[in-house]
Amino acid sequence: MADIPMGATIGAVAETRSAPRLLFIDNIRWSMIILVLSMHATDTYSPFGNWYFVDRQVTSLATKLFFGVYQSFLQAFFMAVLFFVAGYFSAAAYDRKGFAPFVRDRFFRLGLPTLLYMLVIGPLTQYFCPAPGEPADLLTNGCCIFGTANGCRKPGRCGFARRF
């Protein structure tokens, strides 16, 4: 989105605008984001999945089947749709910006938040939300940022989240 100076004429404003928005793409994106939120909420309460906060109860076979089918259905397509939409618009952004500005922009918009999560937010969350029976130790729980190897990222019960 371009900044438009205060004293700009209507012709100048029309020149700074790019192609019209594809509203159906916006609708696809928000719909998929709602499904992502639904998936993460389901991970908290279903007998499947892994999340920082879990509240699992004893469930019947029908409940397990419902959660299993629902989560399998969602995971089968929603992330692929989001990646497809992002990839569709990446080519035009690359053509418009060029290599170096495109990579720099992606690093600031995607790389820095990822590093912030991996090096600060993720370890602190694992420290404050250890798995049941695990000590609240930053070295054993907090540094497990690359998956579930060696018992890392076991589902835990966040004591501070239970208070709310």
Secondary structure as UniProt FT lines:
FT   TURN            6..7
FT   HELIX           10..16
FT   HELIX           23..45
FT   HELIX           61..97
FT   HELIX           99..106
FT   HELIX           107..111
FT   HELIX           112..116
FT   HELIX           117..121
FT   HELIX           122..128
FT   TURN            132..133
FT   HELIX           138..142
FT   HELIX           149..151
FT   TURN            152..153
FT   HELIX           159..162
//
